[in-house]
């Protein structure tokens, strides 16, 4: 999966941006599975962000692109270091 997959999911409105949204969606409630399918981090994501995801036991993949480049590639008007594709 890559930036291309994130862009496709954006078309289906199945993407969350930012650590807070991912942590919120990643919490399972009494045996129910998480809403998250896959989590991606920009290559220049902060170490603190990685530790938060690891602490919440959320698996992630590091993209080859930076926050700035992902903003351009995805056509966003803001930078994000965390992207999540929903089920």
N, C-alpha and C positions, 0 to 999 in steps of 0.2 A: 504494500500500500504506500501511497505517496501523496504529494500535493494534488495530483490529478484526482485521487480518490476523495480527498477532502472537498475539492471543487464540485465533484459530482454529487456528494452528499449535501452540499450547500444548496444545490438546485432542488433537492428534495426536502429542504429545511430540516435536516437531521444532523446539524453540527452545533456544538457548543464551543464557545471561546472563553479562555481564561481558567485559571486554577480554581476559583471559587465555584464556578458552575460545574466543573468536572468533579470536584469533591462532593458537591451536593448530589449530583446524579449518580455518583458511584456508590453511595450508601445504600445498602440493601436493607429492606424492612422485613423483619421476621420471616426469613426464609425466601423472600422474593428475590429474584436475580436483579442485578444492576441494569440500568437502562443503557449502559455504555457498551458499544461493540469494540471500539478501538480508540486509544489515546496516543497522540503524537506530540512531541516537543520539538521546538525549533532547536537547531544545533547550538545556538548561543543562549539557551535557557539558563536561568540562574540555578546554582546548586541548591539553593533553598527550595525552589520549586520542585526539583527532582526528589528531594528528601520528603517533602509533603506528600507527594504521590506514593513514594515507597512506604511511608508511614501509614498511609491509608490502604496499602496493599493493592494499589491500582497499577497494573502493568502498562508500560508505555514503550513506544518506539521513537527513536530520535531521528528526525528528518535531516537530510543533507543540506537543507537551506536555513538561512538565518531568519530572524523575526522580520527584518526589513524586506528581504527578498520574498518571503512568503506573503507579506502584505501586497506586494506588487503582483505576484503570480496569481493570487486569489482575488484580486480586484477589491481589496478592502481599503477603507480610509482610516484604519487604525492598525497598530502592531499588536500581535498576540504571540505568546510563547507556548501556549497550550491549546491544542485542538482536540476535540472529541467527536467521533462519529457515533451516533445513536443507532440502536437496533431498529 
